Amino acid sequence: MAKRRKRWLWIVGVIVALLFMLLKIVWCSRNSVPSVSHGTLERFPQFASQYVPTRDVVVWLPEGYQTGDSCDVLYMHDGNMLFDATTTWNRQEWQVDEVMDSLIKAGKIRPCIVVGIYNTKDRIYEYFPAKTWKYIVEDERKDADLKKLTADAYLRFIIKELKPFIDEHYKPLTSREHTFMMGSSMGGLISLYALCEYPRVFGGAACLSTHLSMNHLHNEFNGEPWATGFLNYVEHSIPEANGCPLYMDHGTEGFDADYGKYQELLDSVIRSKGWDEQHYVSRVYQGHGHNETCWAKRLGQPLLFLLGK
């Protein structure tokens, strides 16, 4: 009798544990779907690509948006960090829907759709400017596995697959002058890289806390040679001066504390190419660190610069 009772208790315990795990999985799954307090967020889970692994894509629409309305389009990296802090790993967000809604309703910026592209485990390699290696001497890149650098494939995914889908599905304004890109940290690198590689597709970019130092990456594409290589890449590849808006900034705390000297060098290169203050700005935010809370605080500035009326 005692053995039978123990057996039933064991079975009940297993069932309870399985139910708990199932409820946890369901809760986490529901909790991973972001929501917004302004506008509408549409989700396209596991967006397929022939160039890169599948990933979720979310699209934020301004309040009252109807298919075919005259809207610009802003492509943003790290899309899982943009809208809802309850679904992010660090419980922080960019507050994109709040800031965009406020500026649009105030008549300060043009109406705009935001396409949030989720990152993956390959984030570093997808966001690392791939052609940087061409500007590094062979001895300093001999141990680097260049096949890992997939930024060119990532950009092809955006341009050949994602943008055509957005253009067809929502029918916004599709020309270069109405298509922009924004990101932070490594996302800042890929945003500037995209502008250099595809100046006929993107009509401007915003790069916040751009990881110009190339430090702390924990891989073979790390440190001073690669930072210098990217600087040289930009010098040879930056689009013709003053043909579009380009915004850059950084803080002074955390990783951002390392960026000052690299940003100053990049500023000198870009300005030497003839870029004026109406088309290129580079700002420093004292006391700002390397996180979504700080990027949210200053998000209005790049939005005004790219989309201001």
Buried (B, 14 or more C-beta within 10 A) or exposed (E): EEEEEEEEEEEEEEEEEEEEEEEEEEEEEEEBBBEBEBBEBEBBEEBEBEBBBEBBBBBBBBEEBEEEBEBBBBBBBBBBBBBBBEBBEEEBBBBBBBBBBBBBEEEBBBBBBBBBBBBBEBBBBBBBBBBBBEBBEEEBBEEBEEEBBBBBBBBBBBBEBBBEBBBEEBBBBBEBEBBBBBBBBBBBBBBBBBBBBBBEBBBBBBBBBBBBBBBEBEEBBBBEBBBBBBBBBBBEBBBEBBEBBBBBBBBBBBBBEBBBEBBEBBBEBBBEBEBEEEBBBBBBBEEBBBBBBBBBBBBBBBBBBBBEE
